[in-house]
Amino acid sequence: MKRQNSILRATLRAWLGTILFLSFCFTSILLVQSYLFHVEKLEQIRASNESYNYILLKNACQHAKNEIERQIRDSNWSGSDNAGQEKIKEGVLEKIRSLKLATGNISLSLISPDGTLLFHPVNSMLAGRNISALPGEKLLSDKYSSLVEDLRRKNASESLYKPEDGQEGLMACGMTIPQLGWILCAEFYGYGREISSSSSDFMSLKLLFDALLIFLISALAIAVPIIFVGNFSRKLKTETDIILDFLRDYAERKDPLLDESKLVHDELRFIGLSAQSMASKIEELFTAVKNLAIQAETANQAKSAFLATMSHEIRTPMTGISGMSAILLESTLAPDQKECVKTIAESEARLLNVLDSIAEFNQMETSGIEIKEKSVNFEYLFGKIAESASASAEKKGISLISSFNALPKWLKSDPKRVSQIVSTLLSNAIQFTEKGSVEFSAKFAETDNFSGELTLCVKDSGLGISKEKLDRIFDFTKEKSTVTRKFGIVNLGLTVIKYLVVKMGGSIEARSEKGSGSSFLVKLPVRVPAPDEIEEIPHKIYPVAEKRFIKKIRVLLAEDDRTSMKMASIFLNRMGTDLTVAANGKEAVEKFGEADFDIILMDCEMPVMDGFEASLRIRSYEKGQTIPIIAVTANALESDKQMCLNARMNDHIAKPFTFDALYDVIAKYL
């Protein structure tokens, strides 16, 4: 079917008009070329002037130096006669004052070896002052200092000072007078030879003429397509407005009406009819997608809230299990009883590790995990991790071989996340290895002066992983192997550390064969910290018996859970503190007003008044010195810690806590 009113034919006519418009682009290129030529010529003139000015300064300086040396030779001074030296110096100064140069706008100055300005022809008040601190003459001081420093550093007989901003008038030439050790400086006290104004004016007029010509051509090139396309555009706009009005009315829930008789072009008529039939389908799909999005968001929020609540509710009673187990292990028990308590403590540690992984996985899917870089002594950090892992390896009868002694003392990264990555890989390697050994190594390779790559490798001689399961090893939802069931491990930790490695800009790779062990290779970008970024904190190890405060400190503990309160009270009493207990935030605020305390331990979730509000109220009552407030809570995520800081608390310790952790956080603020 032949289309008499085809939009394609109309578009072709519009393109013919567009070709005219392209002429504007080409003429614009000519304008740019002309401008660049103008700039290039000006730069050539400036370079020529700079060379000319330098020759003037050098000749003037050389002429003055020759005159001075001639005067010294005529005086028959031997160089060892001090009285004769003074006379020579006076004669040189008088010679400089009376010296007439061929170029009248060049002045001469003299500088002594110790940096004293001996003579200045324009401002005599500067004579006798050190060139590094000339009052009101910073540019002059910088000029003289640069010349003197350059002559001394290069041990040269002459030097040129050229300012960075390209002002020829500030150029200066310096030469040494070896007999006296003085420095002779020639400079302009007006300006050097400037760019020829006639050449500059001519080039500017030529550039202006070219611009006017290009603008005239551009105006014609633009006017033609505007007139040509304008008529077609008005017709096309009328038809498109009909379709747009239909869609707009539909979007605003009005009764849409499409007048097909006004759609002249076949293509627009087809689009209009298609829009009419698809509008209702789009509305149906939009409604369905909206409902699905609401359901997904509701389910995700419910999941996050459920995980956060379960983590909080489990961590609170775990405080009692963890603390009481630690106390029992220090007491006198029968061997079988001690073994039972150790089992309880190990089970509690595994459960806490699972809770931490679940909490971080939840945060990873919602708000994301923040990476916080600081200077780290990785050799010390890896040593502590290896020491802890060695104890677990010895219990299974396997050996842990570590190698990380060649690392720089300080590197910049996130120590918490790097420690988490290494600890997870070592823990998995030890648990999946029944005999043999586990190897851990760390190497640093410098990529430039301020950054490098930290390579971590963990190898084991365990059961290994089949090739078809290697691709799923970092996704715990897909890994349901017999090895996982045998050891009771869900690879949630691997999912989290894969996220952390990628978040830190690194990579992680798993290599394994069934029955031949496994190896995990992690590469992380790190930076070499500047000296002012290093904060070296001494790592002091306290035996439990030493962890008592010499001075009796007063502690206010706000805790509503009886088990957590009892556990904290036992720890605090062992530290030798004077303890006061409050059952909720309101009671804590009241007791704060009744006595002076050295530190406050504040639970966050409490009846009557929570710890956040209590902390803010205490801050509002404070006068003068601010008392440290430490959040002691089962909310363990980074976002929970930030909420505590926003409530003007000083620090955060998560439940279940150990005696050492509680002592260290209190000692940090005392």
N, C-alpha and C positions, 0 to 999 in steps of 0.2 A: 504494500500500500504506500503510495507516494504522499509524503507529509509536506504540505505547502507552508505550514506555520511551525516548522520544527525549531525548537530552542537551540539545537545544535548549529543550524544554519545562522541563526541570529548570533550565537556565540562566536562563530567564525568571523562575522563582520566586526564584532567587538574587538577581536584580536588584531584586525588590521589597524584599528585605531591605536591599539596598544603598542604596535611597532613604532609609531610616531613618538610615543612617549619614551621609548628606549633611547632616542636621540639625546634626550636630556641626560641620561646616564653617561653617554660617551663624552658629551661636552663637559660634564662635571669632572670626568677623568682628566681632560685637558687642563681644566682649571687647577686641579690638584698638582699636575705635573708642572705647570707654570709657577705655582707657589713653591714647590720643592726646589725648582731651579733658582728662584729668587732667594730662598733661604741658603742654598748651597753657595751662591755667589757672595752673600753677606758673610758666611763663615770663612770663605777664602780671604776676603778682605780683612776680617778680624785676625786670622792667622798671620797674614802678612804684617799687620800693624804690631802684633805681639812680637814677631821676630825682629822688626825694626826697632821697637822700644828696647828690647833686650840688648841689641847691638849698641844703642845709644848709652844705656846704663853701663855696659861692660867697658866701652871705650872711655867713658868719663871716669869710671873707677880705676881703670888701668893707667890713665893719664895721671890721676892724682897719686896713685901708688908709685909711679915712676918718679914724680916730683919729690915725694917723701924720701924714697930710697936714694935719690941724687943728693938731697940735702944731708942725709945720714953719711954718705960717702965723703961729701965735701967737709964734714966736721971732723973726719979722721978719728971717730969714736971707736975704741977697741972692743967694747962690749962688756968690759969688767969694771969700768969706772962708773960708780953709782952717781957721782956728782955730774959727770958728763952725760949720763943717761937722762937725768932730770932736765938738763939743759936741752938735750935733743928732743925730749917730749914737748917742752915748751915751744921749741922752734917748729915742731911738726904741727902743733895746734895753731900757731900763728900762720903757718903756711896754708893750712886748710881754710882758715878764715879769709885769707887774702887771695886764694886761688880762684881764677876766673876760668870757667868752662866754656867750651864752644856752644854748648846747648844751654840756654839760659834757664830752663825750667827744671834742671837737675840739681839737687842739693846733696852735700856730703856730710856724713856723720861718722864719729869715731866711738868705738866700744872697747873697753879694756878687757883683759883676759878674765877678770872676775865678774863680768857682766855689767859693769858700771858705764853709763852713757857719758863719755867725756866731752862730747861736743854735739850740739844740734843747731843748725843754722837758723831755724825758724823760731823755735821756742827755747830760749836760753835757760828757762827755769827747770827744764828737764835735765840739764847737765848735772852730773854727780849722783843721779838716781839709778837704781838697778833697773835694767830693761824688763825684768819680769813683773814690775809693779809701777809702771808709769801712770801717775794720776790723770784720769780723764782721757787717756790715750790707749784704749784697749787694742785697737787695730794696729797701732804703731808698736805696742809692746809685743803682740803676737808675731808681727813681722820680724822684729829684731831677734826675738827668742828663737824663731824658726831658722833664721840665717845662721845664728851662732851654733845652735844644736846641730845643724846639717854640716857645718864646717868641722866641728869637733868629731862627729860620728864618722864621717868619711875621711877625716884627716886630709882634707883637700885644701887647695889654695884659693878656690873661689866657689861661690854657690849662688843660685838664683832662687828668689822667692816669688812664686806666682800664686795669687789668691785663687781659691776654688771657685768663687763666683764669677771669675772671668773679667774683673775690672782691671784694665791694663794700667790705669793710673796708680794702682797700689803695688806694682811690680818693684822689686829692689834687687840689687846685685851686691854681694859681699865678697871682699878679698882680705886675706890675712897679710899683715906686715910682719914677717918672721923676725926681724931684728928686735922689735918691741913687743911682739905677741898681741898687738892691737888688731882690731877688725875694722876695715874701712867699708862703709856702706853707702852706695849711691842709690838715690830714689827720686821719683818725681814729686815736686811739691805742688804742681798743678796737675795736668793730665798729659799723657803721651799723645802720640799722633792718633787722631780719631778717624773713624770711617768717613770716607768722602761723602759729604752731604749731597753733592750733585748726582753721584752714582746711585745713592740710596733713593733720592727723589725720583730719578728717572725710572728705576726699577719698580718703585711703588706706583707711578703713573701707568706704567705698562701693565702691571698686575691689575690695576683698577679697570683699565680699558678692556682687558681680556675678560674680566668678571662681568662687565656690562654687556659685552657681546654674548657671553654664554647665557646670561639671564634673559636676553632678548630671544635667543634661539629656544631656550627652555620654555618661555612663555608661549611661543607659537606651538611648540611640540605638545604642550599640555592642553592648550585651548582646543586644538583639533580633536583629540580623542574625547574631551569632555563634551563637545557639541555632538560628536558622532554617536557616542555611547549614551549620552543623556536621554535621547528619545527612546532608545531601546530599554534603558534602565527603568524609565517611568512605566512603560508597559509591563515589564517583568515584575516590578514592585507591586503593581495593582493586583496581579494574579497571586503573587506570593503572600500578599496581605490577606487575601481571602482565605488561603490555607492556614496562615498563622492565626487569624481571628478564630477560625474553627477550633484549632488546637488550644488556643488561650481560653476560649469559652468552655471547652471540655475540662481543662485543668481547674478552672474556677467553679466547676460544678453548675455551669449554666446550661441551657438547652442549646447545643451547638447546631448551626445551620450552614451547610455547604452549598453555595449556588454554583452548580456545574456549568451553567450557560455562560458565565463570565470567565471561565478558564479556556482561553483561546489556544494556547500551545498544548500539543498532545502530551508532552512529558509532564507538565504541571498538572494537567487533568488526571493523568495516571497517579501522580503522587498524592493528589487530593483525595481521590477515591480510595487509595491504599491507606492513607491516614485515617479516613473515616472508618474503615473496617478494622484497623489495628488498634484504634484508640481504646475500644472496649476491652480488647485482650490485654493491652498494657496495664489498664486499670486493675484487671483481675490478677495479673502477675505481681503488680506492685503491692496489692493487698496481701497476697500470699507471702511474699518476701518479707514484708513488714512484720507479719505475724511470726514468721520463723525467726527473724532477728530478735524480736522481743522474747520469744521462748528461749533462744540460745543465751541471751544476756542474762535472763532470769536464772537459767540453770547454772551459768558460770558464776554468778554472784552467790547463788546458794551453795555451790561447791566450795568456793573460796571461804565463805562464812563458816561452813561446816568444818573444813580443815583447820581454820584458825581456832574455832571453838574447841575442837577435839584436841588440838595441840596444847591449848591452854589447860584444858581439864586433865590431860594426861601428865603434863609437866609438873603440875602442882603436887600431886601425891608422890611423884617420882623424887621430889626434893627430900621427902622423908626416907624413901628407900635408899637413895644415894648417900645421904648423910649418915644414917644409922649403920649402913653397911661399912662405911669408912671407919666409924667409931668402933664397931665390933671387930674389924680387922686389926685394930691397934690394941685390943684387949687380949687377955689370956683365954684362949679357946683350945678345945681338944682338936687334934688334926682333922678329924672328919667334920667337926663343926666349922672349922676355918675354911675347909674346902667348900662347904655349902654356902658360906657367906661370900666367898670368892665367885661362886657361880651366880649368886644373886647380883653382885656388882658387875660381872661381865654381861649378864643379861640386860641389866639396866643401861649399860654403856651401849650395847647394840640397839636397844629400843630408842635411846636418845639419838643415835646416829640415824636411824630410820626416820624419826620425827624431824630431825634437821633437814634431811633430804626431801621429805614431803613438803615441809614449809618452804624450802628454797625453790622446789619445783613449782609450787603454787605461786610464789612471787615471780618466778621466771615467766609464767604464763600470763600474769596480770600486769603488774607495774614494771617488771624487769629488775635485774640485779645491778646495782651500781658498783663500778670499779673505782677504787680509791688508791691512787699511787702515792708512795712515799719511799724514802731511802731505806734499804733493807740490807742487813748482813746475812746473806743467804747461807754462808758456810755455817754460821751459828744456828740459823733456822732449820736447815736440813739436818744438822747434827742432833737437834732435839727431836725431830720427827723420826730419824733413824734409831735413836736411843729407845723411843717408845715402841717402835715397830719391832725392834730386836727382842724385846721381852715377849711379844706375841709369837714371834718365830721360834724362840727357844721352847715355849710350851708345846709346840707341835713337833719339836725335834728337827727343825730345819734351820739353815743358817741364812743370815742377811748380810750381803756384801755391798758396801757403800763406797762410792768414789766421787767426791765433790771438793777436793782440797785445792784445785787450781783456779777457783773462782776469784774474781776481784772482791775486795773486802766489802765494797758498797755498790749496789745497783738499785735502780728505781723501778718499782712495780707495786702490785697489790699483794702484800705479804699474806694476808688472810686467805685470798683466793688461791695463791700459789701453794700455800700450805695445805689447803683443802684438796687441791688436785693431787699433790704427791701423797697425802695421807690416804685418800680414797684408792689410788692405784696400788699402793703398798698393802693396804688392808685386803683388797680383793686378791692380790697375788699370793699373800700368805694363806688366806682361807681356801684358795683353790689349789694349793700345793700341799700334797701329802708327804712327799719326801724330796730331798735334794736341796735346792737353795733358791733364794730370791736376790736379784741384783738390782741395785739402784745407782744411777750415775747422773751427774749434772755437769754440763760444759757450757762455757761462754765463748761466743765468737763475735769479735768486734766488727761492725759493718762500716762505721765511721768514727770520728773522734768523740761523739756524744751518744751513740746508740749501738746496740748489738742484738744478738739473739741468744736466748737461754734455751738449751736443749736438755730435756729431762727424759730419761729412759728407765723403764721398770721391766725387768725380765723375770720369768719364773720357769720352773721345770715341772709345772702341773699337768693337768689332763689335756690342755689345749682346747682350741675351738675349731670346729669344722668350717670350711670355706663358705658354705651356704649361710652360716649363721654370723659370720664376721660383719656382713653388711648391716645386721640388725642389732649389733652388740651395744650401740649407743641409744637404742630406743627400747626402754624397758617394757613397753606395751606389747612388743613383738617377740621378746626373748622369753621363751618358756621351755627351756631345754631341760634335759634330765640332770645336767650338772647343777643348774639353778635349784631344782627340787632337792637334789642330794645335799647341797650345802645350806639350803634355806636362805638363799640370797636373791634379792630382786635387784637388778642392775639399775636402780633409780639413781644411784650415785654417779654412774657413768654418764647417764643422760644429763645430769646437772653439770658435771665437769666439762662435757663437750660444749655445753652452752657457755660456760665460763671462758674456756679457751678461745672460742670464736669471738666472744664479747671483748676479750683482751687483744684481739687482732692476731691470734696465733692459729696453730693447726694441731690436730691430734690424729694419730694413725695407729691402728691395731694390726699386728701381724701374728699369725698363729697357724699351726697345723695340728690336727687331731693326734693326741698322744705325744706331742713334742714341745709342749709348753707354749707360752704366749709372751709377747713383748708389746709395750705401749710406748710410743714415741711422741713427745709433746714439744713443740717449738713455740716460744713466746718472745715477742719483741720487748726489750727492756732498754732503759736509758742509763747512761752513766751520770750520776748526780753531780751538780756543781758543789764546791766546798761549802757554800752557805746553805745548801739543801740538806746537809748531813747533820742529823741530831743523834749523837752516839749516847745511848742509854746503857749504863752498866747492868749486866745480867747477873744479879746476885741470887744465889740459891740459899733459902732458909730451911734448916731442919724445922720440923713442926714444933719442937720444944722451944725454938728461938722466936717463933712468931707470937710474941707477946709485946704489947706496947709498954715502953718504959714509963711513960706518963699515963696516968689514969685518964682516959678520955670518956666523955659522956656521949652515949649513942641513943637516939630516939628511933625505935623500930615500929613502923606502921604496917601491920599485917593482920588480915582477918582469918586466914586459914590456920587452924591450931597446929597442924603438923609442921607447916613451914615456919610458924612462929617458934615452936619448940626447937626445931632444928637450928634456926638462926640464933636462938638464945644460947644453945649449947656452944656453938662456934664462938659467939661473941664473948661469953663468959670465959672460955679458954684463952681468948686473946687478952683478958684482963680488963675489959671495959666496964663502965658503969652504965647499965642498960635500963632504959625506960621503954615500956611497950604500950602501943595504942592499937585498938581493935579496928579502927576505921580512920578515914581522912579527917573527919570532923574532930575526933578525939585527938589526933595528932596535932592539929592546928591549936587546939586548946592547951595541950601540954607544951607546945613550943612557946606559948606566951607565959607559961608558969615558971620555966627554968631555962638556963643557958646550956646549949648542946654544942658539941664539936662537930657532929655529923648526923645526918638523918638518912635512914634506909626506908624507902617508900615503895610499898606495893601499889600497883596501878589500879587493879580491879578490886574495889572494896565497897561494901554497902554504905548507906547514908551519904558519904562523900568519897569519890574516887581519888586516886593519888594525883591525877593531873590538876584537878581543882584545888586540892590541898596544897600542892606545890606552889601554884600561882598565888594563893592566899598568903602563904608564908612569905613569899617574896614581897608581897605588898606591905607586910607588917615589918619587914626588916629595916633597920636603921644602921647605917655604917657598914660593918663587915658582913659579907654574904656567907651564909653557912652552906657547906657542900650538901647537896641532896642527891642520893644515888637511888635510881629506880631498881628495885628487886622484884622482877615480874616474870610470869610464864610466857609473856609475849616476846618472842625471840627474834623476830624479823628485823631487817634494817629499817623498814618503815616504822616499826614499833619503837625502835630506838630514836628515830627522828621525832616521833610524837613526844617522847620524853624530853628531848632537848628543846622542842617548841614550848613545852610547859615549864621551861627554865630550870629543868633538872641538869645536874652536871655530868652524870654518867649513867650507865645502864649495865646491869648484870642479869643474865637470864637464869631462870630456874630450869633444872636443878643445878645448884651451885656447889662447889667444893669449898673446903676450909681455906685452901690456898688462894682460890679465886676471890673469895670474900675478903680475906686479909689484904691481898694485893690492891684491890680497888679502894679499900679504906685507907691503906698506907699511902696511896697515891695523892691523897688530898690532905694529909696531916704532916 
